[in-house]
Amino acid sequence: MSIGENITEFHNLLQKTPCKLVAVSKTKPAALLREAYDAGQRDFGENKVQELREKPSLLPTDIRWHMIGHLQTNKVKYIAPFIHLIHSVDSEKLLEEIDKQALKNSRVIECLLQVHIAQEEHKFGFDESELDALLSEIALARLPNIRIVGLMGMATFTDDVTRIRQEFRFLKGLFDKYRVINLDNVKMREISMGMSDDYGIALEEGSTLIRVGSKIFGPRIYL
Ligand SMILES: *Cc1c(COP(=O)(O)O)cnc(C)c1O
């Protein structure tokens, strides 16, 4: 199947759901993103600032760019002018820098807080007690140029479907808990969960943004 056909298939799948597709185009050249664009895809996810600095100028301006990878504070400035949504906020320090760069660009940048839901040690993200602390009014009042609109998580890399489902369910539980918060800069509406191998489970567990790469663009080759 072609990239365009893959996009159409996902759009059909999501048609009657509240979930949207973020096409994860990391490592892929602009020509392949263009194929997805021509099939109607407008949301693209990248995990490297370098690629986010290169690709937008090669592609139509109505694309919404999502940052889904670990973001270093010293690189926020490069994406602050245009980034649509940062899925991978994993520290208060990063949030402060995004706020600062958003102000410089006279905009509000929408962010998701990355939650550590997997078994693996190395995955980035907050745990529940850290989220509780961060989402207290006092801490966030100083940051008027960010808006926290939801949570993002990555399940454990495993064939154990039950385990993946539990992890997504845990993330949805946190989302429901924080959904009642209604601050100027905290209004939860998105749960970013589900990738090529587990988006089906994520959809069943309430995902609103699936981040799919290889199922659309084919396997990635890292040189
Ligand atoms: C690469 C990546 C994806 C997409 O992975 P696939 O398995 O190719 O769908 C989703 N989310 C994040 C954070 C990623 O880094």
The ligand as a Gaussian input file, in Angstrom:
#p B3LYP/6-31G(d) Opt

LIG

0 1
 C        8.695000       7.255000      16.701000
 C        7.609000       7.626000      17.624000
 C        6.272000       7.264000      17.364000
 C        5.844000       6.448000      16.154000
 O        6.373000       5.174000      16.209000
 P        5.859000       4.004000      15.224000
 O        6.038000       2.770000      15.997000
 O        6.724000       4.072000      14.015000
 O        4.442000       4.286000      14.906000
 C        5.306000       7.670000      18.264000
 N        5.614000       8.380000      19.366000
 C        6.874000       8.743000      19.641000
 C        7.130000       9.529000      20.874000
 C        7.913000       8.376000      18.800000
 O        9.170000       8.729000      19.103000

